Amino acid sequence: MAYAKRPADRDVIYFLAQSFRDRLLLELPEDKEKLDAKTKNLAFRAKAMMKDLSLINYELAQMIVSDDDGKTLPDWFMVEMVRDLPRLVQK
């Protein structure tokens, strides 16, 4: 992992990834029809950021879309993730 060789760097990246996931869980509506301009922009940027994160640390990017903690991102968002980044959501 070229971007996080020191343990402290890995901890920061993990914290940021977990915070990003929490923000998506909080902000993205379950129903895509309820998206407003702000959440549409968030979803668009989130997909681009997921692609960037997968290049930095693939496992952390997978953690964001996982349901290991019993919480899941909205179905419509996951469909878009599968369409845009299919390898990311494979187990």
ABEGO torsion letter per residue (X at the ends): XAABABAAAAAAAAAAAAAAAAAAAAABBABAAABBAAAAAAAAAAAAAAAAAAAABAAAAAAAABAAAGBBBBAAAAAAAAAABAAAABX
